[in-house]
Amino acid sequence: MELYLSANEVTVIKIWADTNIHGGHWGDGDFFVPEEKIILEKLDKMKNGMMELTKYEAGIILAWSESSHGIYTMEEESVIRKLNDNIKKNDGTDK
């Protein structure tokens, strides 16, 4: 799935990732699930706000979003909505 993200939305995702990866989900934060590293690399290499994600990667980002405990900023709500909409739109496909 192709997803457009603003610079603020990318920042939000990186904050979620940092909270989850370095916040102790695997202990000392030195352990990355390969897909997490791939997502972070994709975020760093984005061009013109466009990012290609699989449904599985979108699910990881949504899991990261839970670090906000249901209290979301507008940017966070926007990212979650975009991910969920794209997952539904691409249901039945791998991308």
N, C-alpha and C positions, 0 to 999 in steps of 0.2 A: 504494500500500500504506500502511496505517496502522500506525504503530509506537509502542509505549510506551517511553519512555526515562526513566531516573531522572536526577536532577540530576548525579550523579557520571558517568553515561554521557555526558551532554551535554558535560560538562567534558572527558572523554577525547576526544570527537570534535573539540572545538575545539582541543585540544592537537595532535591529528594534523593538522588543517587548518593551524594556524599553522606547524608543522614543515615541511609541504609547500609552502605558499604563500609563506611568508616565509623558508623555509630554502633557497631558491635553485632551485626547480624551473623558474622562468622568469627567473632572474637576480636582480634587486634586490628582488623581492617586491611591486612596484607593479602587476604584471599579474595580473588575475583572469580565469579562464575564467568566463563568465557563470553557468554552472551552479554553480560553487563559491560565488559570491556569493549565489545563490538559496538554497543549502543553509544557509549561515551566517545568512541572514535568517530562514529557517524556524526554525532553532535558537533564535534570539533572540525569536521571536514565539510559541514553544510555549505551549500552555495545558494544564494538568493532565498534563504529560508526554507528550501525544499529538502526533505529527508525521506529516504526510502526505508520502510520498516516492514518486518513480517508481523503477523498477528501475535506470534509468541513474544517478540520484542515489545510490541505495544502492551501486552499483558504484564511484562516485567516493569515497564514504566508505570502502569496503573498500580501495580503492587507497591512500587516506590512511593506513589502518591499517598498511600495510607499512612505515611509518616506524619502527615498533617492532621491526623485523627479527626477528619471530617470537618475541620474548620479551614475553609479555603479562601484564598484571595481571588480576585477576578481572573488573574492570569492562570492560577491553578485550575479554576473551574473551566476556563477556556481549553486548556490542554486536555483535561479529562474528557470534556465533551467531544473534542476533535478525535481523540483516540477511540472512544466508544462509538462515535458515528462511523468512523472508518472501519472499525471491526465489523459492525453490522452491515455496512455497505459491501464489504469484501467477504462476507460470510460464505463459506463453502469453497473458498480458494485459499491457497497457501500464502498469498501476498495481500 
